[in-house]
């Protein structure tokens, strides 16, 4: 997730914060909730693209 001068990377499985540059904790919680609620779709898209 990139916005302005902020950047965050989340692992999809298990969901976890890999790195954060500039996002405050309350926004990281919102982003994590989005990743968690879309985890299945993200994994399906990843596996469909990379064929694993």
PDBQT receptor file of N, H, CA, C and O in Angstrom, charges set to zero:
ATOM      1  N   UNK A   1       0.846  -1.163   0.000  1.00  0.00    +0.000 N 
ATOM      2  CA  UNK A   1       0.000   0.000   0.000  1.00  0.00    +0.000 C 
ATOM      3  C   UNK A   1       0.893   1.227   0.000  1.00  0.00    +0.000 C 
ATOM      4  O   UNK A   1       1.717   1.400   0.898  1.00  0.00    +0.000 OA
ATOM      5  N   UNK A   2       0.736   2.064  -0.985  1.00  0.00    +0.000 N 
ATOM      6  H   UNK A   2       0.067   1.923  -1.715  1.00  0.00    +0.000 HD
ATOM      7  CA  UNK A   2       1.495   3.304  -1.061  1.00  0.00    +0.000 C 
ATOM      8  C   UNK A   2       0.540   4.480  -1.161  1.00  0.00    +0.000 C 
ATOM      9  O   UNK A   2      -0.450   4.432  -1.891  1.00  0.00    +0.000 OA
ATOM     10  N   UNK A   3       0.847   5.525  -0.427  1.00  0.00    +0.000 N 
ATOM     11  H   UNK A   3       1.652   5.563   0.165  1.00  0.00    +0.000 HD
ATOM     12  CA  UNK A   3       0.076   6.757  -0.488  1.00  0.00    +0.000 C 
ATOM     13  C   UNK A   3       0.983   7.900  -0.063  1.00  0.00    +0.000 C 
ATOM     14  O   UNK A   3       1.601   7.857   1.000  1.00  0.00    +0.000 OA
ATOM     15  N   UNK A   4       1.053   8.916  -0.902  1.00  0.00    +0.000 N 
ATOM     16  H   UNK A   4       0.551   8.951  -1.766  1.00  0.00    +0.000 HD
ATOM     17  CA  UNK A   4       1.914  10.068  -0.617  1.00  0.00    +0.000 C 
ATOM     18  C   UNK A   4       3.318   9.576  -0.276  1.00  0.00    +0.000 C 
ATOM     19  O   UNK A   4       3.941   8.894  -1.089  1.00  0.00    +0.000 OA
ATOM     20  N   UNK A   5       3.822   9.907   0.899  1.00  0.00    +0.000 N 
ATOM     21  H   UNK A   5       3.316  10.461   1.560  1.00  0.00    +0.000 HD
ATOM     22  CA  UNK A   5       5.151   9.463   1.320  1.00  0.00    +0.000 C 
ATOM     23  C   UNK A   5       5.099   8.242   2.228  1.00  0.00    +0.000 C 
ATOM     24  O   UNK A   5       6.094   7.905   2.870  1.00  0.00    +0.000 OA
ATOM     25  N   UNK A   6       3.944   7.574   2.288  1.00  0.00    +0.000 N 
ATOM     26  H   UNK A   6       3.136   7.847   1.767  1.00  0.00    +0.000 HD
ATOM     27  CA  UNK A   6       3.761   6.415   3.158  1.00  0.00    +0.000 C 
ATOM     28  C   UNK A   6       3.770   5.133   2.334  1.00  0.00    +0.000 C 
ATOM     29  O   UNK A   6       3.336   5.113   1.182  1.00  0.00    +0.000 OA
ATOM     30  N   UNK A   7       4.267   4.077   2.939  1.00  0.00    +0.000 N 
ATOM     31  H   UNK A   7       4.620   4.094   3.875  1.00  0.00    +0.000 HD
ATOM     32  CA  UNK A   7       4.303   2.777   2.271  1.00  0.00    +0.000 C 
ATOM     33  C   UNK A   7       4.200   1.680   3.316  1.00  0.00    +0.000 C 
ATOM     34  O   UNK A   7       4.827   1.756   4.373  1.00  0.00    +0.000 OA
ATOM     35  N   UNK A   8       3.403   0.654   3.014  1.00  0.00    +0.000 N 
ATOM     36  H   UNK A   8       2.894   0.592   2.155  1.00  0.00    +0.000 HD
ATOM     37  CA  UNK A   8       3.294  -0.496   3.908  1.00  0.00    +0.000 C 
ATOM     38  C   UNK A   8       3.205  -1.760   3.061  1.00  0.00    +0.000 C 
ATOM     39  O   UNK A   8       2.608  -1.766   1.985  1.00  0.00    +0.000 OA
ATOM     40  N   UNK A   9       3.805  -2.820   3.566  1.00  0.00    +0.000 N 
ATOM     41  H   UNK A   9       4.289  -2.816   4.441  1.00  0.00    +0.000 HD
ATOM     42  CA  UNK A   9       3.752  -4.119   2.891  1.00  0.00    +0.000 C 
ATOM     43  C   UNK A   9       3.207  -5.129   3.891  1.00  0.00    +0.000 C 
ATOM     44  O   UNK A   9       3.659  -5.202   5.033  1.00  0.00    +0.000 OA
ATOM     45  N   UNK A  10       2.228  -5.905   3.440  1.00  0.00    +0.000 N 
ATOM     46  H   UNK A  10       1.861  -5.846   2.512  1.00  0.00    +0.000 HD
ATOM     47  CA  UNK A  10       1.645  -6.950   4.270  1.00  0.00    +0.000 C 
ATOM     48  C   UNK A  10       1.865  -8.300   3.620  1.00  0.00    +0.000 C 
ATOM     49  O   UNK A  10       1.747  -8.437   2.403  1.00  0.00    +0.000 OA
ATOM     50  N   UNK A  11       2.184  -9.298   4.430  1.00  0.00    +0.000 N 
ATOM     51  H   UNK A  11       2.280  -9.186   5.420  1.00  0.00    +0.000 HD
ATOM     52  CA  UNK A  11       2.186 -10.673   3.977  1.00  0.00    +0.000 C 
ATOM     53  C   UNK A  11       0.738 -11.123   3.923  1.00  0.00    +0.000 C 
ATOM     54  O   UNK A  11      -0.083 -10.701   4.737  1.00  0.00    +0.000 OA
ATOM     55  N   UNK A  12       0.427 -11.985   2.957  1.00  0.00    +0.000 N 
ATOM     56  H   UNK A  12       1.095 -12.328   2.296  1.00  0.00    +0.000 HD
ATOM     57  CA  UNK A  12      -0.955 -12.427   2.787  1.00  0.00    +0.000 C 
ATOM     58  C   UNK A  12      -1.262 -13.650   3.638  1.00  0.00    +0.000 C 
ATOM     59  O   UNK A  12      -2.360 -13.766   4.182  1.00  0.00    +0.000 OA
ATOM     60  N   UNK A  13      -0.295 -14.571   3.760  1.00  0.00    +0.000 N 
ATOM     61  H   UNK A  13       0.597 -14.476   3.318  1.00  0.00    +0.000 HD
ATOM     62  CA  UNK A  13      -0.563 -15.791   4.529  1.00  0.00    +0.000 C 
ATOM     63  C   UNK A  13       0.662 -16.184   5.322  1.00  0.00    +0.000 C 
ATOM     64  O   UNK A  13       1.678 -16.538   4.723  1.00  0.00    +0.000 OA
ATOM     65  N   UNK A  14       0.617 -16.140   6.631  1.00  0.00    +0.000 N 
ATOM     66  H   UNK A  14      -0.208 -15.853   7.118  1.00  0.00    +0.000 HD
ATOM     67  CA  UNK A  14      -0.453 -15.532   7.413  1.00  0.00    +0.000 C 
ATOM     68  C   UNK A  14      -0.382 -14.009   7.284  1.00  0.00    +0.000 C 
ATOM     69  O   UNK A  14       0.676 -13.446   7.002  1.00  0.00    +0.000 OA
ATOM     70  N   UNK A  15      -1.502 -13.370   7.489  1.00  0.00    +0.000 N 
ATOM     71  H   UNK A  15      -2.361 -13.828   7.718  1.00  0.00    +0.000 HD
ATOM     72  CA  UNK A  15      -1.557 -11.919   7.368  1.00  0.00    +0.000 C 
ATOM     73  C   UNK A  15      -0.666 -11.299   8.433  1.00  0.00    +0.000 C 
ATOM     74  O   UNK A  15      -0.796 -11.595   9.621  1.00  0.00    +0.000 OA
ATOM     75  N   UNK A  16       0.232 -10.442   7.993  1.00  0.00    +0.000 N 
ATOM     76  H   UNK A  16       0.338 -10.202   7.028  1.00  0.00    +0.000 HD
ATOM     77  CA  UNK A  16       1.123  -9.769   8.930  1.00  0.00    +0.000 C 
ATOM     78  C   UNK A  16       1.812  -8.605   8.259  1.00  0.00    +0.000 C 
ATOM     79  O   UNK A  16       1.995  -8.600   7.042  1.00  0.00    +0.000 OA
ATOM     80  N   UNK A  17       2.187  -7.636   9.037  1.00  0.00    +0.000 N 
ATOM     81  H   UNK A  17       2.038  -7.641  10.025  1.00  0.00    +0.000 HD
ATOM     82  CA  UNK A  17       2.876  -6.460   8.536  1.00  0.00    +0.000 C 
ATOM     83  C   UNK A  17       4.334  -6.802   8.285  1.00  0.00    +0.000 C 
ATOM     84  O   UNK A  17       5.041  -7.231   9.197  1.00  0.00    +0.000 OA
ATOM     85  N   UNK A  18       4.785  -6.615   7.052  1.00  0.00    +0.000 N 
ATOM     86  H   UNK A  18       4.210  -6.267   6.311  1.00  0.00    +0.000 HD
ATOM     87  CA  UNK A  18       6.177  -6.869   6.711  1.00  0.00    +0.000 C 
ATOM     88  C   UNK A  18       7.026  -5.620   6.940  1.00  0.00    +0.000 C 
ATOM     89  O   UNK A  18       8.137  -5.708   7.462  1.00  0.00    +0.000 OA
ATOM     90  N   UNK A  19       6.493  -4.437   6.542  1.00  0.00    +0.000 N 
ATOM     91  H   UNK A  19       5.590  -4.366   6.118  1.00  0.00    +0.000 HD
ATOM     92  CA  UNK A  19       7.206  -3.187   6.773  1.00  0.00    +0.000 C 
ATOM     93  C   UNK A  19       6.238  -2.020   6.729  1.00  0.00    +0.000 C 
ATOM     94  O   UNK A  19       5.161  -2.110   6.140  1.00  0.00    +0.000 OA
ATOM     95  N   UNK A  20       6.626  -0.944   7.348  1.00  0.00    +0.000 N 
ATOM     96  H   UNK A  20       7.501  -0.870   7.827  1.00  0.00    +0.000 HD
ATOM     97  CA  UNK A  20       5.809   0.266   7.357  1.00  0.00    +0.000 C 
ATOM     98  C   UNK A  20       6.720   1.477   7.331  1.00  0.00    +0.000 C 
ATOM     99  O   UNK A  20       7.676   1.573   8.101  1.00  0.00    +0.000 OA
ATOM    100  N   UNK A  21       6.412   2.392   6.441  1.00  0.00    +0.000 N 
ATOM    101  H   UNK A  21       5.636   2.315   5.815  1.00  0.00    +0.000 HD
ATOM    102  CA  UNK A  21       7.115   3.663   6.393  1.00  0.00    +0.000 C 
ATOM    103  C   UNK A  21       6.053   4.757   6.394  1.00  0.00    +0.000 C 
ATOM    104  O   UNK A  21       5.476   5.072   5.353  1.00  0.00    +0.000 OA
ATOM    105  N   UNK A  22       5.802   5.330   7.554  1.00  0.00    +0.000 N 
ATOM    106  H   UNK A  22       6.271   5.074   8.399  1.00  0.00    +0.000 HD
ATOM    107  CA  UNK A  22       4.975   6.509   7.637  1.00  0.00    +0.000 C 
ATOM    108  C   UNK A  22       3.513   6.366   7.995  1.00  0.00    +0.000 C 
ATOM    109  O   UNK A  22       2.900   7.351   8.405  1.00  0.00    +0.000 OA
ATOM    110  N   UNK A  23       2.917   5.181   7.862  1.00  0.00    +0.000 N 
ATOM    111  H   UNK A  23       3.415   4.380   7.529  1.00  0.00    +0.000 HD
ATOM    112  CA  UNK A  23       1.504   5.036   8.211  1.00  0.00    +0.000 C 
ATOM    113  C   UNK A  23       1.344   4.999   9.727  1.00  0.00    +0.000 C 
ATOM    114  O   UNK A  23       2.087   4.291  10.407  1.00  0.00    +0.000 OA
ATOM    115  N   UNK A  24       0.388   5.749  10.267  1.00  0.00    +0.000 N 
ATOM    116  H   UNK A  24      -0.216   6.324   9.715  1.00  0.00    +0.000 HD
ATOM    117  CA  UNK A  24       0.123   5.657  11.709  1.00  0.00    +0.000 C 
ATOM    118  C   UNK A  24      -0.587   4.344  12.036  1.00  0.00    +0.000 C 
ATOM    119  O   UNK A  24      -1.166   3.703  11.159  1.00  0.00    +0.000 OA
ATOM    120  N   UNK A  25      -0.534   3.957  13.298  1.00  0.00    +0.000 N 
ATOM    121  H   UNK A  25      -0.063   4.478  14.011  1.00  0.00    +0.000 HD
ATOM    122  CA  UNK A  25      -1.084   2.672  13.741  1.00  0.00    +0.000 C 
ATOM    123  C   UNK A  25      -2.553   2.502  13.384  1.00  0.00    +0.000 C 
ATOM    124  O   UNK A  25      -2.958   1.411  12.983  1.00  0.00    +0.000 OA
ATOM    125  N   UNK A  26      -3.366   3.553  13.518  1.00  0.00    +0.000 N 
ATOM    126  H   UNK A  26      -3.037   4.439  13.844  1.00  0.00    +0.000 HD
ATOM    127  CA  UNK A  26      -4.792   3.402  13.229  1.00  0.00    +0.000 C 
ATOM    128  C   UNK A  26      -5.037   3.082  11.759  1.00  0.00    +0.000 C 
ATOM    129  O   UNK A  26      -5.970   2.347  11.437  1.00  0.00    +0.000 OA
ATOM    130  N   UNK A  27      -4.216   3.623  10.865  1.00  0.00    +0.000 N 
ATOM    131  H   UNK A  27      -3.458   4.221  11.127  1.00  0.00    +0.000 HD
ATOM    132  CA  UNK A  27      -4.376   3.292   9.442  1.00  0.00    +0.000 C 
ATOM    133  C   UNK A  27      -3.883   1.885   9.146  1.00  0.00    +0.000 C 
ATOM    134  O   UNK A  27      -4.467   1.187   8.317  1.00  0.00    +0.000 OA
ATOM    135  N   UNK A  28      -2.819   1.462   9.809  1.00  0.00    +0.000 N 
ATOM    136  H   UNK A  28      -2.345   2.029  10.482  1.00  0.00    +0.000 HD
ATOM    137  CA  UNK A  28      -2.334   0.093   9.629  1.00  0.00    +0.000 C 
ATOM    138  C   UNK A  28      -3.385  -0.920  10.051  1.00  0.00    +0.000 C 
ATOM    139  O   UNK A  28      -3.532  -1.965   9.418  1.00  0.00    +0.000 OA
ATOM    140  N   UNK A  29      -4.116  -0.617  11.116  1.00  0.00    +0.000 N 
ATOM    141  H   UNK A  29      -3.996   0.232  11.631  1.00  0.00    +0.000 HD
ATOM    142  CA  UNK A  29      -5.192  -1.516  11.555  1.00  0.00    +0.000 C 
ATOM    143  C   UNK A  29      -6.282  -1.606  10.487  1.00  0.00    +0.000 C 
ATOM    144  O   UNK A  29      -6.808  -2.689  10.231  1.00  0.00    +0.000 OA
ATOM    145  N   UNK A  30      -6.621  -0.486   9.868  1.00  0.00    +0.000 N 
ATOM    146  H   UNK A  30      -6.194   0.394  10.076  1.00  0.00    +0.000 HD
ATOM    147  CA  UNK A  30      -7.630  -0.490   8.798  1.00  0.00    +0.000 C 
ATOM    148  C   UNK A  30      -7.142  -1.275   7.585  1.00  0.00    +0.000 C 
ATOM    149  O   UNK A  30      -7.891  -2.063   7.008  1.00  0.00    +0.000 OA
ATOM    150  N   UNK A  31      -5.887  -1.057   7.202  1.00  0.00    +0.000 N 
ATOM    151  H   UNK A  31      -5.279  -0.417   7.671  1.00  0.00    +0.000 HD
ATOM    152  CA  UNK A  31      -5.326  -1.770   6.054  1.00  0.00    +0.000 C 
ATOM    153  C   UNK A  31      -5.285  -3.265   6.334  1.00  0.00    +0.000 C 
ATOM    154  O   UNK A  31      -5.647  -4.074   5.480  1.00  0.00    +0.000 OA
ATOM    155  N   UNK A  32      -4.839  -3.632   7.543  1.00  0.00    +0.000 N 
ATOM    156  H   UNK A  32      -4.545  -2.974   8.237  1.00  0.00    +0.000 HD
ATOM    157  CA  UNK A  32      -4.787  -5.054   7.909  1.00  0.00    +0.000 C 
ATOM    158  C   UNK A  32      -6.169  -5.688   7.836  1.00  0.00    +0.000 C 
ATOM    159  O   UNK A  32      -6.306  -6.816   7.363  1.00  0.00    +0.000 OA
ATOM    160  N   UNK A  33      -7.196  -4.979   8.298  1.00  0.00    +0.000 N 
ATOM    161  H   UNK A  33      -7.084  -4.062   8.682  1.00  0.00    +0.000 HD
ATOM    162  CA  UNK A  33      -8.563  -5.499   8.242  1.00  0.00    +0.000 C 
ATOM    163  C   UNK A  33      -8.995  -5.725   6.799  1.00  0.00    +0.000 C 
ATOM    164  O   UNK A  33      -9.686  -6.700   6.505  1.00  0.00    +0.000 OA
ATOM    165  N   UNK A  34      -8.596  -4.837   5.902  1.00  0.00    +0.000 N 
ATOM    166  H   UNK A  34      -8.035  -4.045   6.141  1.00  0.00    +0.000 HD
ATOM    167  CA  UNK A  34      -8.913  -5.004   4.476  1.00  0.00    +0.000 C 
ATOM    168  C   UNK A  34      -8.210  -6.230   3.923  1.00  0.00    +0.000 C 
ATOM    169  O   UNK A  34      -8.814  -7.019   3.197  1.00  0.00    +0.000 OA
ATOM    170  N   UNK A  35      -6.932  -6.396   4.260  1.00  0.00    +0.000 N 
ATOM    171  H   UNK A  35      -6.441  -5.755   4.850  1.00  0.00    +0.000 HD
ATOM    172  CA  UNK A  35      -6.183  -7.566   3.789  1.00  0.00    +0.000 C 
ATOM    173  C   UNK A  35      -6.822  -8.843   4.328  1.00  0.00    +0.000 C 
ATOM    174  O   UNK A  35      -7.001  -9.808   3.585  1.00  0.00    +0.000 OA
ATOM    175  N   UNK A  36      -7.164  -8.855   5.608  1.00  0.00    +0.000 N 
ATOM    176  H   UNK A  36      -7.019  -8.071   6.212  1.00  0.00    +0.000 HD
ATOM    177  CA  UNK A  36      -7.773 -10.044   6.204  1.00  0.00    +0.000 C 
ATOM    178  C   UNK A  36      -9.113 -10.374   5.559  1.00  0.00    +0.000 C 
ATOM    179  O   UNK A  36      -9.398 -11.543   5.299  1.00  0.00    +0.000 OA
ATOM    180  N   UNK A  37      -9.937  -9.370   5.299  1.00  0.00    +0.000 N 
ATOM    181  H   UNK A  37      -9.705  -8.420   5.511  1.00  0.00    +0.000 HD
ATOM    182  CA  UNK A  37     -11.265  -9.633   4.732  1.00  0.00    +0.000 C 
ATOM    183  C   UNK A  37     -11.199 -10.033   3.263  1.00  0.00    +0.000 C 
ATOM    184  O   UNK A  37     -12.159 -10.588   2.729  1.00  0.00    +0.000 OA
ATOM    185  N   UNK A  38     -10.071  -9.756   2.603  1.00  0.00    +0.000 N 
ATOM    186  H   UNK A  38      -9.291  -9.305   3.036  1.00  0.00    +0.000 HD
ATOM    187  CA  UNK A  38      -9.911 -10.100   1.187  1.00  0.00    +0.000 C 
ATOM    188  C   UNK A  38      -8.821 -11.143   0.959  1.00  0.00    +0.000 C 
ATOM    189  O   UNK A  38      -8.391 -11.358  -0.175  1.00  0.00    +0.000 OA
ATOM    190  N   UNK A  39      -8.376 -11.787   2.030  1.00  0.00    +0.000 N 
ATOM    191  H   UNK A  39      -8.726 -11.613   2.950  1.00  0.00    +0.000 HD
ATOM    192  CA  UNK A  39      -7.266 -12.727   1.950  1.00  0.00    +0.000 C 
ATOM    193  C   UNK A  39      -7.503 -13.821   0.901  1.00  0.00    +0.000 C 
ATOM    194  O   UNK A  39      -6.609 -14.112   0.107  1.00  0.00    +0.000 OA
ATOM    195  N   UNK A  40      -8.664 -14.414   0.889  1.00  0.00    +0.000 N 
ATOM    196  H   UNK A  40      -9.390 -14.177   1.535  1.00  0.00    +0.000 HD
ATOM    197  CA  UNK A  40      -8.956 -15.492  -0.057  1.00  0.00    +0.000 C 
ATOM    198  C   UNK A  40      -8.865 -14.996  -1.492  1.00  0.00    +0.000 C 
ATOM    199  O   UNK A  40      -8.263 -15.659  -2.336  1.00  0.00    +0.000 OA
ATOM    200  N   UNK A  41      -9.450 -13.845  -1.779  1.00  0.00    +0.000 N 
ATOM    201  H   UNK A  41      -9.939 -13.307  -1.092  1.00  0.00    +0.000 HD
ATOM    202  CA  UNK A  41      -9.405 -13.285  -3.134  1.00  0.00    +0.000 C 
ATOM    203  C   UNK A  41      -7.972 -12.959  -3.538  1.00  0.00    +0.000 C 
ATOM    204  O   UNK A  41      -7.576 -13.216  -4.675  1.00  0.00    +0.000 OA
ATOM    205  N   UNK A  42      -7.193 -12.397  -2.623  1.00  0.00    +0.000 N 
ATOM    206  H   UNK A  42      -7.514 -12.188  -1.699  1.00  0.00    +0.000 HD
ATOM    207  CA  UNK A  42      -5.795 -12.082  -2.921  1.00  0.00    +0.000 C 
ATOM    208  C   UNK A  42      -5.007 -13.358  -3.242  1.00  0.00    +0.000 C 
ATOM    209  O   UNK A  42      -4.234 -13.391  -4.199  1.00  0.00    +0.000 OA
ATOM    210  N   UNK A  43      -5.211 -14.407  -2.434  1.00  0.00    +0.000 N 
ATOM    211  H   UNK A  43      -5.839 -14.379  -1.656  1.00  0.00    +0.000 HD
ATOM    212  CA  UNK A  43      -4.499 -15.670  -2.663  1.00  0.00    +0.000 C 
ATOM    213  C   UNK A  43      -4.911 -16.305  -3.991  1.00  0.00    +0.000 C 
ATOM    214  O   UNK A  43      -4.064 -16.827  -4.716  1.00  0.00    +0.000 OA
ATOM    215  N   UNK A  44      -6.198 -16.264  -4.309  1.00  0.00    +0.000 N 
ATOM    216  H   UNK A  44      -6.885 -15.841  -3.719  1.00  0.00    +0.000 HD
ATOM    217  CA  UNK A  44      -6.661 -16.822  -5.582  1.00  0.00    +0.000 C 
ATOM    218  C   UNK A  44      -6.060 -16.056  -6.757  1.00  0.00    +0.000 C 
ATOM    219  O   UNK A  44      -5.642 -16.669  -7.739  1.00  0.00    +0.000 OA
ATOM    220  N   UNK A  45      -6.011 -14.744  -6.674  1.00  0.00    +0.000 N 
ATOM    221  H   UNK A  45      -6.351 -14.247  -5.876  1.00  0.00    +0.000 HD
ATOM    222  CA  UNK A  45      -5.429 -13.937  -7.742  1.00  0.00    +0.000 C 
ATOM    223  C   UNK A  45      -3.927 -14.217  -7.869  1.00  0.00    +0.000 C 
ATOM    224  O   UNK A  45      -3.404 -14.339  -8.977  1.00  0.00    +0.000 OA
ATOM    225  N   UNK A  46      -3.247 -14.316  -6.742  1.00  0.00    +0.000 N 
ATOM    226  H   UNK A  46      -3.672 -14.217  -5.841  1.00  0.00    +0.000 HD
ATOM    227  CA  UNK A  46      -1.800 -14.609  -6.747  1.00  0.00    +0.000 C 
ATOM    228  C   UNK A  46      -1.541 -15.959  -7.399  1.00  0.00    +0.000 C 
ATOM    229  O   UNK A  46      -0.699 -16.082  -8.289  1.00  0.00    +0.000 OA
ATOM    230  N   UNK A  47      -2.281 -16.976  -6.942  1.00  0.00    +0.000 N 
ATOM    231  H   UNK A  47      -2.965 -16.876  -6.219  1.00  0.00    +0.000 HD
ATOM    232  CA  UNK A  47      -2.077 -18.324  -7.469  1.00  0.00    +0.000 C 
ATOM    233  C   UNK A  47      -2.478 -18.405  -8.934  1.00  0.00    +0.000 C 
ATOM    234  O   UNK A  47      -1.847 -19.134  -9.700  1.00  0.00    +0.000 OA
ATOM    235  N   UNK A  48      -3.513 -17.675  -9.341  1.00  0.00    +0.000 N 
ATOM    236  H   UNK A  48      -4.025 -17.083  -8.719  1.00  0.00    +0.000 HD
ATOM    237  CA  UNK A  48      -3.911 -17.660 -10.738  1.00  0.00    +0.000 C 
ATOM    238  C   UNK A  48      -2.852 -17.026 -11.631  1.00  0.00    +0.000 C 
ATOM    239  O   UNK A  48      -2.626 -17.478 -12.754  1.00  0.00    +0.000 OA
ATOM    240  N   UNK A  49      -2.207 -15.985 -11.131  1.00  0.00    +0.000 N 
ATOM    241  H   UNK A  49      -2.390 -15.618 -10.219  1.00  0.00    +0.000 HD
ATOM    242  CA  UNK A  49      -1.188 -15.292 -11.915  1.00  0.00    +0.000 C 
ATOM    243  C   UNK A  49       0.112 -16.086 -11.987  1.00  0.00    +0.000 C 
ATOM    244  O   UNK A  49       0.714 -16.229 -13.052  1.00  0.00    +0.000 OA
ATOM    245  N   UNK A  50       0.535 -16.603 -10.822  1.00  0.00    +0.000 N 
ATOM    246  H   UNK A  50       0.047 -16.487  -9.957  1.00  0.00    +0.000 HD
ATOM    247  CA  UNK A  50       1.810 -17.293 -10.755  1.00  0.00    +0.000 C 
ATOM    248  C   UNK A  50       1.695 -18.805 -10.945  1.00  0.00    +0.000 C 
ATOM    249  O   UNK A  50       2.707 -19.493 -11.076  1.00  0.00    +0.000 OA
ATOM    250  N   UNK A  51       0.469 -19.320 -10.960  1.00  0.00    +0.000 N 
ATOM    251  H   UNK A  51      -0.353 -18.760 -10.854  1.00  0.00    +0.000 HD
ATOM    252  CA  UNK A  51       0.255 -20.727 -11.235  1.00  0.00    +0.000 C 
ATOM    253  C   UNK A  51       0.683 -21.665 -10.130  1.00  0.00    +0.000 C 
ATOM    254  O   UNK A  51       1.082 -22.799 -10.395  1.00  0.00    +0.000 OA
ATOM    255  N   UNK A  52       0.603 -21.207  -8.896  1.00  0.00    +0.000 N 
ATOM    256  H   UNK A  52       0.279 -20.286  -8.681  1.00  0.00    +0.000 HD
ATOM    257  CA  UNK A  52       0.982 -22.095  -7.788  1.00  0.00    +0.000 C 
ATOM    258  C   UNK A  52      -0.237 -22.432  -6.962  1.00  0.00    +0.000 C 
ATOM    259  O   UNK A  52      -0.133 -23.168  -5.981  1.00  0.00    +0.000 OA
TER     260      UNK A  52
